[in-house]
């Protein structure tokens, strides 16, 4: 089969206008209008409202294409990998079909409509609001007060966050958002490739491969083959004549199999499997290629002494899932390139994460997202695209549309090694389901028809080596299985007591879920991004543009409430911005360290959220530009495979010390601790050899400090902990205090810096202090920079080195002048 790409240069106009502008495919209408100078960037300032009119227009994309050469009997299809959303497709003025689901592939037979030489392809996109309103008038779906999404949004299979969210804009667009082209088939084409891994008890691996072929010429004898390569080297191959049923079956034995492991547990070797169909006259008629990693990856929900487990097991080894929730990285979903995705994936890997949850209100992600997760060892919890709404599951046509969507995406993604779990939806079961249909809820029977029937059946049939979970959160075995979820004793939990519920940070320690798949706290992006957003030189929290980008209900009040409860009063608004990031990281650190200490009762934490789709006040650890907020630096430490944590008890003056090892090897090294005061005096220090078994956490012992607490008061005490490898490298360091930061008697640390060239275009900054410095961070004034660490605690007399790479070349004198070194002390009024 021959593929002819029709992506690239198109033209675009509003249906009500005659003027055409250039358009790019794949793309979206907002990006095309922006490139043509028709609109300003709707993600900046307060321009979002200026672009709202776009979603109310009909838009036409058009281009010409040459008629492909086709042998007699051959067929030509137009393949559209993504049409967003209500599309009418015409070739040479004749309608060939309609689409109403952005999440699926659409194929149209156009062979009989082609002209001798050149053809015109036109795709009209109609506005969704009127369509949704008509469907909602026919059969209303439940709605909830508040929010900007139109009533009845569940009728339309479009990214729900396009209509607005707590962290993103409302930009209802359209476009040809994934590749489009012609499929020309003269002999035969591969329609499906099934790959199952068979892992023997002896460690051997074999692949059962089924290649399905559709014939155009039934009389033509065909052959099929499957070949496995590793790093360009042949591993195994099999060939056969294609049976009459068009299903060729192969078994490939893999010698010296190299297994794939999640990030932090081992390497990520990837094999290439190539399936081909050929004929005596044409060696290769069609071929498919897939990259696969050899592994088993399952969700273990076997019973435990204190309730059912919820843990992922790779190659027979249970592991603690560490990561975050993923949203589309730009509100204009086609704008980010593979380069931007790769930068985000690398940031995930460097922060010691091993799992991302693709949230159900966005998109089934681009192919390169899953490719990158395969490469970096990032396991993917994949939601189906249903979130926070009621859906018309009673409607047969709608359900059939969803069936095609789910089937296509399962088959597209199932070979990816990173795929860990398919999940039916996000936060529907807990909030939107009741015994029967009402103005506020959908009926449990209809809910189960999709999330307890159709979707799990499709996963079991099409991806039998993957597991399915009906909703996040979900509590199996609850007295009320629908609507009674979010119980910490079983299944997964979303914990919003801290943040939305105004509970103190230490409420995290009162929760021991089996798996916490969403929790978080908002913070501001860094001041440099805020200045670009508002156009003002001085950061003001009441700036209208900043408040326009704050969509979390009472988000500024939440940030202020926790700041007043936990941190000193900031001296100005810019200091409050930095403090919001520190308090966000501080809260997430309390949560994650507690849940890691609870292993194996708790076996995973995914905070909300990893990334932003526009400059926003949100729970992200990476801002819209991909810059690391304080939380991401914190995460790199609290997700580290070798970790030391502490649990303080002011009443007894005791600190419990815990050591963690998420590796597959026993750790041998040492642990050191120092007890000091806020003026830099070291009151006690000691250490001992340390052995931590793989995949374990244990309580190492206690530090009894009751006499020091009584003598010096808890506000003056700080405990420094570190785990050191045999070569002297510090693998984990931590700080424990008895009081909230606002109650600590922080003094001016008088930080000193030694700056030296490291290699080309980067510098080593070595920080020293004689008094404790908390949350010390570096910034290069007026320039982006990459830092290998930041927001660090500086122990008295112990140098800390940070590598800084400015975004542009700087001589050392300019770097010294622009380098800003601050700590918590500098934020205090």
Secondary structure, DSSP 8 states (H G I E B T S, - for coil): -EEEE--EEEEEEETT----EEEEES--HHHHHHHTTSS--TTSTTTTGGGGGGGGS-EEEEEEEE-----TT-EEEEEES-EESEEEEEETTEEEEEEEBTTS-EEEE-GGG--SSEEEEEEEE--HHHHHHHHHHHS-----SSSSS-TTGGGSBS-GGGB--SSS-B----EE-S-EEEEEESSEEEEEEEEEEEE-TTS-EEEEEEEEEEES-TTS-EEEEEEEEETTEEEEEEEEE--TTSEEEEEEEETT--B---TTTS----EEEEEEEEESS-S-SEEEEEEE-B--EEEE--EETTEE--EEEETTEEE-EEEEEE--SSSSTTS--HHHHHHHHHHHHHTT--EEEE-TTS----HHHHHHHHHHT-EEEEE-S-BSS---TT-HHHHHHHHHHHHHHHHHHTT-TTEEEEE--BSSTTTSEESS--SS-EEHHHHHHIIIIIHHHHHHHH-TTS-EESSBSB-TT-SSTTT----TTSSBEE--TTTTT---GGGGGG---S-EEE----B---HHHHHHHH--SS--TT-HHHHHT--STTHHHHHHHHHHHHS--BSSHHHHHHHHHHHHHHHHHHHHHHHHHTTTT--EEEES-S--SSS--BS-SB-TT--B-HHHHHHHHHT-SEEEEEEEETTTTEEEEEEEE-SSS-EEEEEEEEEEETTS-EEEEEEEEEEE-TTEEEEEEEEE-HHHHHHH-GGGEEEEEEEEETTS-EEEEEEE-SS-GGGS-------EEEEEEEETTEEEEEEE-SS-EEEEEEEETTS-EEES--SEEE-TT--EEEEEEESS---HHHHHHHEEEE-HHHHB-
